[in-house]
Amino acid sequence: MSWTSKVGCHVEATRSAARQARKHRRRHATDTENPGPPPSGFTLLPWLLMGMGAFSNLFQDRTTDPWIGGLGLFTFNSLYIYVAFRAFDREKREALSTRVALAALAAVTCALGAGYGGTWLLFFPLLGLATGAALRLSHLRPAGTAVAVLAGAVSCYHDGWGGLDIAYATWISAMVTAAIIRLSEAVRELRAAREELARRAVEKERLRFSRDLHDLLGHTMSVIVVKSEAARRLAARDLDAALAQITDIEAVGRQALTEIREAVTGYRQGSLDTELDRAHSVLTAAGIALTVSRTGPPLGPQTEALLGWVVREAVTNVVRHSGAERCDIALAGVEGERERVRVSVVDDGVGVVAEGGAVGGELGAVSGARGSGGLGGTGLTGLTERLAVAGGSLTARPRAKGGFAVTAELPLDVERADTRAAVTEAV
């Protein structure tokens, strides 16, 4: 390869790197776009230069009664600045003092325009700017039209039909100013709403992950502890049974790894049948007899997943805190409500609430779920929130006859119920 070809390759590589760098800078600037400070009265001050013609006339003796003209010019500028700086604060903009100042500004503008004409008529477009900044929505059209008609009448008095240009400029300045300011405010509001939605989405994802991780690890650790104790007890007298428990521990650990990966990616879907099988395994290992009763119509996938979480959390609490000898799980439809299903997990254990006791109501009962310093109360509270979002409910409280009961109700098909509710709300 000749030296000219090498130089050409180096030049082309440099150009390509420069193009990539420019694209990266543009993309970074778009992603981190800073709207800057919000608009204020300073954005309207440069327009006061339109009055320089009238100001120069005062010093060139082209204006009769220059002292009156100078006083009027000072009054106009003072009122204009006062209105401009109050127009960007909603509370100040809607105050009576701002409206009075705007009316006084209109009166001074008419007096100067009618008395001197010429370049003094350019104060009417400035009046339109102040009107557009100070008035919004329903008040703008009538006020802007009135100011434009007033400007046209005074201008036509001096310049004939040519004064209609001032009227048009006044009306346009009022409408365009209001539109630009409102658009700027809308962009900022949308940006703030987008940032708030992003923040809430992050919080929601963190909450989802913390709930899933708590439910997964709490249940899995309980199963591993129970089966490890069973394997220790059986090792001395029945090695084969102990090895079976250890095999179950290995299977539970592998399944937990899979579920944690699914929880991290947000694709975990529980299965009620799987949770019932696990409940039978862990309760049997803990020496607790289990009875399962399942009736009623088929369940939607989301309903089944949520009920699986309920069974998992309730069984975990039975194993860890109840000291029970028997546990009953019942799944059936709700009497009088064909579109709802109820699952209940009842044990005959101690049924003791945490220190402080349960407070009245469902959430109070959940927050006072049994266990001292355990995770049961936290898990049931999270389940209460989940089921409430899906249109269901959860109660967890000690039974009068002893033991503890966890009961959850949900629509048969949560997704279909959500769609029906959305359609009803839209109608």
RASUL-V160493 format. One record per residue. N is the residue number from 1. RES is the residue in one small letter. PSI is psi in degrees with one decimal (none if undefined). Layout:
<<N & RES & PSI> <N & RES & PSI>>
This chain:
<<1 & m & 130.8> <2 & s & 164.6> <3 & w & -30.3> <4 & t & -37.4> <5 & s & -40.0> <6 & k & -44.6> <7 & v & -41.8> <8 & g & -39.5> <9 & c & -41.6> <10 & h & -40.5> <11 & v & -44.6> <12 & e & -39.2> <13 & a & -40.5> <14 & t & -42.3> <15 & r & -42.5> <16 & s & -42.0> <17 & a & -38.4> <18 & a & -40.9> <19 & r & -44.2> <20 & q & -39.2> <21 & a & -40.2> <22 & r & -41.7> <23 & k & -41.3> <24 & h & -41.9> <25 & r & -41.6> <26 & r & -42.7> <27 & r & -41.0> <28 & h & -39.2> <29 & a & -34.7> <30 & t & -41.6> <31 & d & -30.9> <32 & t & 34.2> <33 & e & 131.0> <34 & n & 117.1> <35 & p & -10.1> <36 & g & -175.4> <37 & p & 152.1> <38 & p & 155.6> <39 & p & 148.2> <40 & s & -175.0> <41 & g & -21.4> <42 & f & -26.7> <43 & t & -19.6> <44 & l & -10.1> <45 & l & -39.1> <46 & p & -24.4> <47 & w & -13.9> <48 & l & -15.4> <49 & l & -17.3> <50 & m & -20.1> <51 & g & 7.6> <52 & m & -29.8> <53 & g & -45.1> <54 & a & -35.9> <55 & f & -41.3> <56 & s & -32.2> <57 & n & -29.5> <58 & l & -33.7> <59 & f & -7.4> <60 & q & 14.4> <61 & d & 35.0> <62 & r & 3.2> <63 & t & 127.8> <64 & t & 147.3> <65 & d & 63.1> <66 & p & -29.5> <67 & w & -39.2> <68 & i & -42.3> <69 & g & -41.7> <70 & g & -41.0> <71 & l & -40.5> <72 & g & -39.0> <73 & l & -42.7> <74 & f & -41.5> <75 & t & -42.7> <76 & f & -49.1> <77 & n & -40.3> <78 & s & -46.1> <79 & l & -39.9> <80 & y & -46.8> <81 & i & -39.2> <82 & y & -47.0> <83 & v & -40.4> <84 & a & -42.8> <85 & f & -21.2> <86 & r & -12.3> <87 & a & -18.6> <88 & f & 8.3> <89 & d & 117.6> <90 & r & -44.8> <91 & e & -44.6> <92 & k & -35.9> <93 & r & -37.2> <94 & e & 2.0> <95 & a & 153.4> <96 & l & -35.3> <97 & s & -35.1> <98 & t & -41.6> <99 & r & -39.3> <100 & v & -41.9> <101 & a & -38.5> <102 & l & -40.6> <103 & a & -40.8> <104 & a & -37.2> <105 & l & -40.9> <106 & a & -40.4> <107 & a & -42.8> <108 & v & -40.9> <109 & t & -44.2> <110 & c & -41.9> <111 & a & -44.4> <112 & l & -43.0> <113 & g & -42.7> <114 & a & -32.5> <115 & g & -34.4> <116 & y & -33.5> <117 & g & -158.4> <118 & g & -131.0> <119 & t & -17.0> <120 & w & -18.4> <121 & l & -17.1> <122 & l & -8.3> <123 & f & -18.9> <124 & f & -43.9> <125 & p & -34.5> <126 & l & -38.0> <127 & l & -38.6> <128 & g & -40.2> <129 & l & -46.9> <130 & a & -38.1> <131 & t & -44.5> <132 & g & -32.9> <133 & a & -35.9> <134 & a & -24.7> <135 & l & 143.4> <136 & r & 158.5> <137 & l & -120.3> <138 & s & -28.6> <139 & h & -15.4> <140 & l & -46.8> <141 & r & -52.3> <142 & p & -40.3> <143 & a & -43.8> <144 & g & -39.9> <145 & t & -41.0> <146 & a & -42.0> <147 & v & -40.7> <148 & a & -41.9> <149 & v & -41.6> <150 & l & -42.8> <151 & a & -41.4> <152 & g & -40.2> <153 & a & -46.6> <154 & v & -41.5> <155 & s & -41.9> <156 & c & -27.7> <157 & y & -34.0> <158 & h & -43.5> <159 & d & 9.7> <160 & g & -146.8> <161 & w & -18.3> <162 & g & -17.9> <163 & g & -11.7> <164 & l & -23.9> <165 & d & -40.0> <166 & i & -40.4> <167 & a & -43.6> <168 & y & -43.7> <169 & a & -36.6> <170 & t & -44.7> <171 & w & -44.3> <172 & i & -44.0> <173 & s & -37.6> <174 & a & -48.9> <175 & m & -44.3> <176 & v & -40.8> <177 & t & -46.9> <178 & a & -40.4> <179 & a & -44.0> <180 & i & -43.1> <181 & i & -43.6> <182 & r & -38.5> <183 & l & -42.1> <184 & s & -43.3> <185 & e & -39.2> <186 & a & -40.5> <187 & v & -42.3> <188 & r & -39.1> <189 & e & -40.9> <190 & l & -38.8> <191 & r & -43.4> <192 & a & -39.2> <193 & a & -39.2> <194 & r & -43.2> <195 & e & -38.0> <196 & e & -40.9> <197 & l & -40.4> <198 & a & -41.1> <199 & r & -43.0> <200 & r & -35.9> <201 & a & -40.7> <202 & v & -43.8> <203 & e & -40.1> <204 & k & -41.4> <205 & e & -39.0> <206 & r & -41.8> <207 & l & -42.6> <208 & r & -46.5> <209 & f & -41.9> <210 & s & -39.4> <211 & r & -48.6> <212 & d & -43.3> <213 & l & -40.3> <214 & h & -47.6> <215 & d & -42.2> <216 & l & -52.2> <217 & l & -39.0> <218 & g & -46.5> <219 & h & -45.3> <220 & t & -44.0> <221 & m & -37.8> <222 & s & -42.8> <223 & v & -44.6> <224 & i & -42.1> <225 & v & -46.1> <226 & v & -46.4> <227 & k & -31.2> <228 & s & -41.7> <229 & e & -40.0> <230 & a & -40.9> <231 & a & -38.3> <232 & r & -41.1> <233 & r & -36.3> <234 & l & -17.2> <235 & a & -37.7> <236 & a & -32.5> <237 & r & -20.8> <238 & d & 89.9> <239 & l & -37.0> <240 & d & -42.8> <241 & a & -38.4> <242 & a & -41.4> <243 & l & -33.9> <244 & a & -40.3> <245 & q & -40.2> <246 & i & -37.5> <247 & t & -41.3> <248 & d & -39.0> <249 & i & -42.7> <250 & e & -42.8> <251 & a & -41.1> <252 & v & -42.4> <253 & g & -43.3> <254 & r & -41.3> <255 & q & -35.9> <256 & a & -39.7> <257 & l & -43.4> <258 & t & -44.4> <259 & e & -36.3> <260 & i & -40.3> <261 & r & -41.4> <262 & e & -38.0> <263 & a & -39.0> <264 & v & -41.5> <265 & t & -7.6> <266 & g & 14.6> <267 & y & 12.2> <268 & r & 130.0> <269 & q & 119.8> <270 & g & 162.3> <271 & s & 127.4> <272 & l & -41.3> <273 & d & -41.9> <274 & t & -42.5> <275 & e & -34.5> <276 & l & -39.3> <277 & d & -42.2> <278 & r & -38.8> <279 & a & -42.8> <280 & h & -41.5> <281 & s & -48.4> <282 & v & -37.3> <283 & l & -38.9> <284 & t & -42.0> <285 & a & -31.0> <286 & a & 1.2> <287 & g & 26.3> <288 & i & 124.5> <289 & a & 138.4> <290 & l & 134.6> <291 & t & 128.2> <292 & v & 127.5> <293 & s & 120.8> <294 & r & 117.8> <295 & t & 174.6> <296 & g & 174.9> <297 & p & 169.4> <298 & p & 152.6> <299 & l & 150.9> <300 & g & 157.3> <301 & p & -40.3> <302 & q & -38.2> <303 & t & -43.8> <304 & e & -39.2> <305 & a & -43.9> <306 & l & -41.5> <307 & l & -31.8> <308 & g & -39.6> <309 & w & -39.5> <310 & v & -46.9> <311 & v & -42.9> <312 & r & -49.9> <313 & e & -42.5> <314 & a & -43.0> <315 & v & -38.0> <316 & t & -43.1> <317 & n & -35.3> <318 & v & -45.7> <319 & v & -40.6> <320 & r & -31.9> <321 & h & -16.0> <322 & s & -39.4> <323 & g & 30.1> <324 & a & 161.8> <325 & e & -16.5> <326 & r & 145.9> <327 & c & 134.6> <328 & d & 129.6> <329 & i & 123.2> <330 & a & 132.3> <331 & l & 121.7> <332 & a & 166.4> <333 & g & 158.8> <334 & v & 129.8> <335 & e & 131.8> <336 & g & -6.4> <337 & e & 99.0> <338 & r & -21.1> <339 & e & 14.0> <340 & r & 155.9> <341 & v & 151.3> <342 & r & 136.6> <343 & v & 138.1> <344 & s & 138.6> <345 & v & 112.4> <346 & v & 135.9> <347 & d & 168.8> <348 & d & 31.4> <349 & g & -155.7> <350 & v & -30.0> <351 & g & 35.5> <352 & v & 137.7> <353 & v & 164.1> <354 & a & 166.3> <355 & e & 134.1> <356 & g & -23.1> <357 & g & 168.6> <358 & a & 146.7> <359 & v & 155.3> <360 & g & 148.7> <361 & g & 168.5> <362 & e & -50.2> <363 & l & -35.8> <364 & g & -40.6> <365 & a & -38.2> <366 & v & -45.5> <367 & s & -21.9> <368 & g & 24.3> <369 & a & 153.2> <370 & r & 156.0> <371 & g & 133.2> <372 & s & 106.9> <373 & g & 5.6> <374 & g & -176.5> <375 & l & -2.0> <376 & g & -46.7> <377 & g & -41.4> <378 & t & -44.9> <379 & g & -44.0> <380 & l & -34.8> <381 & t & -43.5> <382 & g & -39.9> <383 & l & -37.3> <384 & t & -43.7> <385 & e & -41.7> <386 & r & -48.4> <387 & l & -34.4> <388 & a & -40.2> <389 & v & -35.0> <390 & a & 6.3> <391 & g & 19.8> <392 & g & -168.0> <393 & s & 160.4> <394 & l & 132.6> <395 & t & 143.5> <396 & a & 114.1> <397 & r & 158.8> <398 & p & 151.8> <399 & r & 149.7> <400 & a & -32.3> <401 & k & 8.1> <402 & g & 149.9> <403 & g & -170.6> <404 & f & 147.3> <405 & a & 132.7> <406 & v & 123.5> <407 & t & 132.7> <408 & a & 141.7> <409 & e & 141.6> <410 & l & 158.0> <411 & p & 151.6> <412 & l & -38.7> <413 & d & 102.5> <414 & v & -42.1> <415 & e & -43.4> <416 & r & -37.0> <417 & a & -39.5> <418 & d & -40.9> <419 & t & -42.6> <420 & r & -40.9> <421 & a & -38.8> <422 & a & -41.0> <423 & v & -43.1> <424 & t & -42.0> <425 & e & -39.4> <426 & a & -38.5> <427 & v & none>>
